[in-house]
Structures are given as structure tokens and as C-alpha cells.
Amino acid sequence: MQEFVVYVLFSPSSGKTYTGMTSDLITRFYFHNYKSTKGFTTRCRPWIVAHVESFHSKKEALIREKELKSGKGRDWIKKFILPIYKN
């Protein structure tokens, strides 16, 4: 069974975060940091993986990704995830 992950990246250089979903975190992370030539993540490199949640279905992962991209989700990331990396 394929597993899906929702992840939050943090850019220490810019202080920005990026939230996404994938079935292959290592390859996706590599593209965010090295291979992609356009898009938001190319402007804030380097990225570190700040948070990962695993799901058994793509549907569950997409629901959680949407939650984390909402106002409440962004607030949760700022309160519980970012303090670890901003010190």
C-alpha cells in the first residue's frame, strides 16, 4: 500500500514555510532544494523538513494539507513547529 505524507518545509534564510503533499518525500525535497527552476521554493532555498505527517490514503493527506494551509493551520505551524527552528 502506498503511503502519502504532508510536510512542512522551513527556510532559515527567509523565515518562510512551505506546505505540500507527496508519496515520495525524499525526491520531492531534493527537487525543492536543487532541481526546480521556477516557483516559490526556488526563491527561499535552502529548505529543511520541519514537520511530516503520514497517511494511508491520498484523500486523507489532501484534507490535512488543506487544513495546514488554512489560517488555523498556519497559526498551528507558527505556534508548535517553528519555535523549534527559530531559536
N, C-alpha and C positions, 0 to 999 in steps of 0.2 A: 504494500500500500504506500502510495506517495504521501509525503508529509509536506506541509506548507508552513512557512514562517512569516511572521510580521516582525519587522525590525525597525529600530530607530538608530540612525547614524548621527554622530555629533562631530562638528568641525571645531577643534580647539582654536584654529586661527581666526575664524569668523564668529564663533559662538552660536552658529545656526544648527538646526536639526533637520533631518530628512526622514520621513516615514515611508516604508514601502512593504511589499509583499512578494515572496518568491518561493519557488520549490528548490532552489539551489543557491543558498546564501553565499557560499564561498565565491562562486563565479560572479554573482551579482555584485558583491563587494569589490571584487577585482575590477569590474567594469566601472563602478562608481569612482574608484581611485586612479585608474590607469588607462583604460581603453576608451571610454566615452569621449567624444569630441564636441558634444553640444549638450545643452541642458543645464539645469540648476546645479547639479552636483559637480560639474566641471569647474565652477567658479569658486567653490569653497573647500577645495582639497587642501590637505588630506583629511579623510574621514576615519573615524573609529566606530566600531559597533558598540553602541551604548546599551542596547536592550534587544532581546529576542524572545518571542513567544511562539510556540509550536502548536499546530492544529492538524487534525486528521483530514479535514476537507477544505477545499478551496473556498467554499461558501463561508465557512466559519472564519477563515483568515481574512476574507474581504470585509466581512462585518466588523471584525476587530480593527482592521486598518482604517476603515471609515470612522470608527469611534475615536481612534487616536488622532485622526486628522481634524476632528471637531474641536470646538473651543474648550470643552471639558477635557478632552483627550490631551490637547496641547498644554493645558494647565496641569494635568496629572504628570506629564513628562517633565515640565519645569519644576514641579514640587518634589517628585520622587526619583527621577532619573538623573537630571542634570546636576544636582548638587554634588554628586559623586565625582563628576568630571571637571567642575568649575573651581575646585579648591587646589 
